Amino acid sequence: MASRGEDRGGGDVLRRAGDASVLILTSLAGGTKHGYALIKDVKGFAGVALGPGTLYGALDRLERLGLIEALPSQDRRHPYRITPAGVAALREHLDSIERVRVTGRLRLGLEGV
């Protein structure tokens, strides 16, 4: 079982965390946000509408993994920020995706596109 942002197999911890987790970490890489701001940002850059259940389930999972941390509440808003472990996990995941993207484009004959 992974803990504090580490995958014991040395692999990509986000591979099993799900797309919502990657989208949330990507959003938080741009700065601290609360739930509604995360929903709006993800919709803006990815075109994906995260529902509250998906959002808060992913936030809970990311927090348990040590990839994000909750900050003190501001009124009724609960902001989150990415941790150094979250930055490292996101970077590793994006590098993995990039390798797959390049290989897929080469195999499709789209390497120059």
Summary of the structure (lengths in Angstrom):
residues: 113
radius of gyration: 15.2
end to end distance: 40.2
largest distance: 53.2
contacts: 310
relative contact order: 0.18
helix: 55%
strand: 10%
